[in-house]
């Protein structure tokens, strides 16, 4: 399967900003939120705490528990 790599300008800084705004102790989940925002797509997560922290600012986040 061919893969394509992409570059998102200031990804790490943007993720750090998101993590701080959402009061997250780690920035790795915030990277997914920045990618979701950049590509205007949904992001599905099993992490209920992340979902509730992000839903107001990132309405395209989806929680698997709602299925």
N, C-alpha and C positions, 0 to 999 in steps of 0.2 A: 504494500500500500504506500503510495507516495505521500510524503509529508511536506508541508510548507511551513517555514518558520516566519514569524512576524516580529516586528519590533514596536514596542509601545514607548513613546517618549516619556521619560521621567517616571517609568513604572514604579520603581522602588520608592521614590519620594512621594508619589501619589498614594501608594499603598500605606506608607507610614502615616500620611495625613489622615487617610480613612480610618486606620486603626486607632489613632488618637481621638478622632471625633466620635468613634463608636465605643471608646473606652475598652479596647481590646488589648490584652497584655502581649499578644503576638501579632506580627504583621502578615504572616503567611496567608491567612484567610482573606485579608484585605486585598491581596494581589488578585484573587479570583473576582472580587467585586469590581476592581478597576478594569479587568479584562471584560467583564460583563458589560460595564458601562461603555467601554471603548467600542465594542462590537454590537452594542444594542441588542443583546440577547438575554435569555433567561439563564439563571444559575440555580441549579437544584442542589440542595444540601440536606444532609441528615442531622446537621448540627442545629438543634432547636434554639440554643442560646444565640448563635450567630444570626439565625433568622430573625428573632425578635429584636436584636440590637440593630439590624440593618434594614428592616422592612420599610420604615418611614422614609429613609433616604434612598433606598434602592428597591423600588416597588417590583422589579422584575425578579427578585430573589424568590425562590420557591422552596418550601419545606416538604420533604418526603412524607412527613407525618400527616400532611393534609390530603394525601391520596386516599 
